[in-house]
Amino acid sequence: MISRDVTVINASGLHARPATFFIQKSNTFKSSIWVETGDRRVNAKSLLGVLSLGIAKGMTITLIADGQDEETALSALVSLIENGFQE
């Protein structure tokens, strides 16, 4: 199991469209992946779960992965967030 902190930089945070991109990317990996902020942790493959966190611009979230492709999964998801979801 590995984790990484990343700061959301796109203007609208993880609203519906970027969250959908995030979920789609998460679902390409076999590893279990979670998003954590504060004391809440949700499945990164669940749109409702991710949206329920209310992640806004400037928030730092923790991505956690556990499985055979955990390194690749976190690298891809961190890159997606750091590139602002191409918005």
N, C-alpha and C positions, 0 to 999 in steps of 0.2 A: 504494500500500500504506500502510495506517495501522495504528496499534496503540494500545491503552489498557490501563493497569493497573487492576485492580479487586480489592477484598478481599472474600472470601466471608464472609458474615455469618450465614447460616442455621446452626442448631445442628448439623446432621449433615453439613455440607459438600456436596460433589457425590457423594452416594451414588446408588443406582440411580434413585430417583424424581426428584429434582431434575435429575440428569444426563439423564434421558429428556426432561424439559421443555426442557432446554438444547439437546439434539440436535434435537428437533422444531422449535424456534425457528430454530436454525442452518440447517436444511434448507429453510426458507422463503425463503432468500436465494440469489441466483445466485453471489455472490462466494465465493471460496475463503476459509475461515476456519480459524484454528488457535488452539489453547490452548497456552500456554507457561508452564512453571514450572521454575525452575532451569535445567538444561541440556537439558531434554526438551521437545519440541514435537510435538503430535498434531493430527490433523484433528478439528475441532470438530463434524464431522458423523458421527463414529464413536463409538458408545457404548462399545465396548471400549477405544478409545484414550483417551477422557476418563476412564473409570473407572480405567484403568491408572495415571493420575497420582496417585491417592490424595489428592485435594484435600479438605482438612479445614477446619473453621471457623477463620477468622483468617488463612488463607493468602492471599497476594496472587498473582494470576495475571495474565498478559499475554494479551490477546486481539488477534489480528492478522487483518486482512481485506484482501483484494485483489480488486477487481472493480468492476463498475458500480454496485452498491448497498452498497459497503463502509461508508460513513458511517451509513446507515440500519441496517445489520446490527449494527455495533458499538454503536450507541445502544440498540437493542432488547435486545441481550444483556447489556450493562452494567446496564440498567434491571431486567432479570429477576433478575440476581444481587443488585443493591442492594436489591431488594424481598424478598429472602430466598425467592424461588421461591414466594411466597404460602403458605409453610408456617406 
